[in-house]
Amino acid sequence: MMHPPQKRQRVNIPYPPRNGGGFNQQRFGAGGGGGNNTWDDWSRNVEQRLSTLEAEVGKLRKENNQLRLQQRNQQAQAQNATQAPAPVAAAAGAGKQDTRAPLPTANAPATLTFTAIGEPGFMHLLGTDHGASQYQNPCSAGFVVCEASSVRNGDIAETVDHVFQNQRFFTCNKPNQWVRFELQNYRLKPTYYSFAHRAGTIPFYARTWSLLGSEDGQEWESIRDHVDDATLNPNCLHGAWPVQATKFYRYFCVQLGEKGNDKHTNALVLSCFEVWGDWYWAGDE
């Protein structure tokens, strides 16, 4: 199976000036007929600016994620180092001990069981730092790396929001559209997953898609394939599906099939991805 390519971020850039206050589609080639140098020059300039911006955004995001991951490693090491019983006669005014249980290991994974759509799963667990802090979006907080084949509208962090509310994320209408999630130092063997459409009554509901898993982000395996699945519709904007996985994964990906939405186009509309199953902390492996 084809693995997802590298992401591209869409950056909104204004159209070139309109001569005479009107937009002549034929002049700019939209109605056929070859366009002109003004449009070609503008297009090349946009592509150059996009490439530069994408490189800068990717660099900043990578640096931010590395910093957050380093902080998370330090927190985990400090947490596991404080699991010894406290002295019987603790000094007055001593700081509170971290009472969280040690992080699960590969030999003793923990389990998150699906109960209902919208209930906390693994993404929510990361967003609360295992219940130690108030919830924040796990992508914005750096616990999960979210990437997409393209971004036509919305923010990539909306793909792992917990509460389905005002999300507007969707990709471009191009073949092979996908959204993938990297758990970084965590591994998970899924038993259930869910995602939502977007807010409002806009169509383009996913119909044919696959949930993929990967251990290295290069080789991908199909965990579940959906064909003409009409779960998502105007009366149901949030769906959930059971899966049978045999291994733990670091990466997950939702990949739309060819013309895989209900309008037979390639735009992937997705928000509030969540997953349940067995998981553990992999450390620096």
C-alpha positions in Angstrom: 0.0 0.0 0.0 1.3 3.5 -0.9 2.5 5.3 2.2 1.6 8.9 2.7 3.9 11.4 1.1 5.4 14.4 2.9 2.9 17.0 4.0 2.2 20.3 2.3 0.7 23.2 4.1 -1.6 25.6 2.3 -0.9 29.3 2.9 -3.5 31.8 1.8 -2.0 34.4 -0.6 -4.1 37.1 -2.3 -4.9 36.9 -6.0 -3.1 39.3 -8.3 -4.7 42.7 -8.8 -7.9 42.8 -10.9 -7.5 45.1 -13.9 -10.5 47.5 -14.4 -12.2 46.1 -11.2 -13.4 42.9 -12.9 -12.1 39.4 -13.1 -11.7 38.1 -16.6 -11.5 34.3 -16.3 -10.5 33.8 -19.9 -7.7 36.3 -19.6 -6.3 34.4 -16.7 -6.8 31.0 -18.4 -9.6 29.8 -16.1 -12.0 29.4 -19.1 -9.4 27.8 -21.3 -7.3 29.5 -23.8 -3.8 29.6 -22.4 -3.7 32.5 -19.9 -0.9 35.1 -20.1 2.4 36.1 -18.6 0.8 38.1 -15.7 -0.9 35.0 -14.4 2.2 32.8 -15.0 4.5 35.2 -13.3 2.2 35.5 -10.3 1.8 31.7 -10.1 5.5 31.1 -10.0 5.9 33.8 -7.4 3.2 32.1 -5.2 4.9 28.7 -5.6 8.2 30.2 -4.5 6.7 31.9 -1.5 4.8 28.8 -0.5 8.0 26.7 -0.7 9.8 29.2 1.5 7.0 29.5 4.0 6.5 25.7 4.2 10.2 25.1 4.9 10.2 27.7 7.7 7.0 26.4 9.2 8.3 22.8 9.1 11.5 23.8 10.7 9.8 25.7 13.5 7.3 22.9 14.1 10.1 20.3 14.3 12.1 22.4 16.7 9.0 23.0 18.9 8.1 19.3 18.9 11.7 18.3 19.8 11.7 20.7 22.7 8.4 19.5 24.0 9.5 15.8 23.6 12.7 16.5 25.5 10.7 18.1 28.3 8.3 15.1 28.4 11.2 12.7 28.7 12.6 14.7 31.6 9.2 14.7 33.3 8.8 10.9 32.8 12.3 10.2 34.2 11.6 12.5 37.2 8.2 10.8 37.7 9.6 7.3 37.7 12.4 8.4 40.0 10.0 9.5 42.7 8.0 6.3 43.0 9.8 5.2 46.2 7.8 5.4 49.4 8.0 8.7 51.2 9.7 8.8 54.6 7.5 8.1 57.6 8.4 11.5 59.2 8.3 13.9 56.2 9.7 17.3 56.9 7.0 19.9 57.5 6.2 22.0 54.5 7.8 19.5 52.0 6.5 19.7 48.5 3.8 17.3 47.3 5.0 14.0 45.8 3.9 13.1 42.3 1.3 10.4 43.0 0.8 9.4 39.4 1.4 5.7 38.6 4.5 4.8 36.6 4.0 5.0 32.8 3.0 1.6 31.3 5.8 -0.4 29.6 5.9 -2.8 26.7 5.8 -5.7 29.1 2.8 -4.2 31.0 0.8 -2.0 28.8 -2.3 -0.1 29.9 -5.8 -0.3 28.3 -8.2 2.4 27.3 -11.6 0.9 26.5 -14.1 2.5 24.1 -17.4 3.4 25.7 -19.0 6.0 23.5 -18.3 8.6 20.9 -16.9 11.8 22.5 -15.7 10.0 25.6 -11.9 10.4 26.4 -9.5 8.2 24.5 -5.8 8.2 24.0 -5.6 11.6 22.4 -7.5 13.1 25.4 -5.2 11.3 27.8 -2.2 12.9 26.2 -3.9 16.3 26.2 -4.2 16.1 30.0 -0.7 14.7 30.5 -2.2 11.6 32.0 -4.7 13.5 34.1 -2.0 15.7 35.7 -3.1 19.0 34.0 -6.1 20.7 32.4 -6.8 19.5 28.9 -5.2 21.2 26.0 -5.1 20.1 22.3 -2.4 17.4 22.1 -1.1 18.7 18.8 -0.8 22.3 20.0 0.9 21.0 23.2 3.4 19.0 21.2 2.4 15.5 22.5 1.2 14.4 19.0 2.6 15.4 15.6 -0.2 15.9 13.1 0.5 16.1 9.4 -1.6 16.3 6.2 -1.2 15.8 2.5 -2.6 19.3 2.1 -4.6 21.9 4.1 -7.3 23.7 2.2 -9.1 25.0 5.2 -8.9 25.1 9.0 -6.0 24.2 11.3 -4.2 20.9 11.4 -4.7 20.8 15.2 -8.4 20.5 14.7 -7.8 16.9 13.6 -7.2 15.9 17.2 -9.6 18.3 19.0 -11.6 16.5 21.8 -14.9 18.4 21.7 -16.6 18.4 18.3 -17.8 22.0 17.9 -16.6 24.5 15.3 -14.0 22.6 13.3 -13.6 23.5 9.6 -10.6 21.4 8.6 -10.4 19.7 5.1 -7.7 19.0 2.5 -7.4 20.0 -1.1 -9.3 18.2 -3.8 -6.3 16.2 -5.0 -5.7 12.4 -5.3 -4.2 10.6 -2.3 -5.3 12.8 0.5 -4.5 11.8 4.1 -4.0 13.0 7.7 -1.5 11.2 9.9 -0.7 11.2 13.6 2.6 10.5 15.2 2.5 9.4 18.9 6.3 10.0 19.3 7.4 8.2 22.4 4.1 6.2 22.8 2.9 3.0 21.1 -0.7 1.9 20.8 -2.5 -1.2 19.6 -5.9 0.0 18.6 -9.3 -1.6 19.3 -11.5 1.3 18.3 -11.1 4.7 16.6 -13.3 7.6 15.7 -13.3 10.8 13.9 -15.8 13.5 12.9 -16.8 15.4 9.8 -16.8 19.2 10.0 -19.2 21.6 11.7 -22.2 22.6 9.7 -24.1 20.8 6.9 -21.4 20.9 4.2 -21.2 17.5 2.4 -18.1 15.7 1.2 -18.6 13.0 3.9 -15.9 10.2 3.8 -17.2 7.1 2.2 -14.1 5.0 1.1 -11.0 5.3 3.2 -8.5 3.3 5.2 -7.0 3.5 8.7 -3.3 2.7 8.4 -0.7 2.0 11.0 3.1 2.2 10.9 6.0 1.6 13.2 8.5 3.8 11.4 6.4 6.2 9.2 7.7 4.6 6.0 6.1 1.1 5.8 2.3 1.3 6.3 -0.2 -1.5 7.0 -4.0 -1.4 6.6 -5.7 -1.8 9.9 -9.2 -1.4 8.5 -10.5 -0.5 5.0 -13.9 1.2 4.5 -15.8 0.9 1.2 -19.0 2.9 0.7 -19.3 3.4 4.4 -22.1 5.9 5.0 -21.7 6.2 8.8 -21.0 10.0 8.4 -24.0 11.8 7.0 -26.1 15.0 7.7 -27.7 13.2 10.7 -24.4 11.7 12.0 -21.4 13.9 12.0 -19.3 11.8 14.3 -18.6 8.1 13.8 -16.6 5.3 15.6 -15.5 1.9 14.3 -14.0 -1.2 15.9 -10.7 -2.5 14.6 -8.6 -5.7 15.1 -4.9 -4.9 15.3 -2.2 -7.4 16.1 0.7 -5.0 16.9 1.6 -1.6 18.4 2.0 1.4 16.2 3.7 4.8 16.5 1.9 6.3 13.5 -1.7 6.3 12.4 -3.1 7.6 9.2 -6.6 8.1 7.7 -6.2 7.9 3.9 -9.1 8.7 1.6 -9.7 6.4 -1.3 -9.8 7.6 -4.9 -12.8 10.1 -5.2 -13.7 8.7 -1.8 -16.2 11.2 -0.4 -20.0 11.3 -1.1 -19.5 13.9 -3.8 -17.0 11.7 -5.6 -14.1 14.1 -5.1 -10.8 13.7 -3.3 -11.2 16.3 -0.4 -10.8 14.6 3.0 -12.9 16.3 5.7 -11.8 15.1 9.2 -11.7 16.4 12.8 -11.5 15.1 16.3 -9.6 11.9 15.6 -9.5 9.6 18.7 -8.3 6.1 19.3 -8.6 3.5 22.1 -6.7 0.3 22.9 -3.6 -1.0 24.6 -0.7 1.5 25.0 2.7 2.0 26.6 5.5 4.5 27.0 8.3 3.6 24.7 10.9 6.1 26.1 13.7 6.7 23.7 13.5 3.4 21.8 
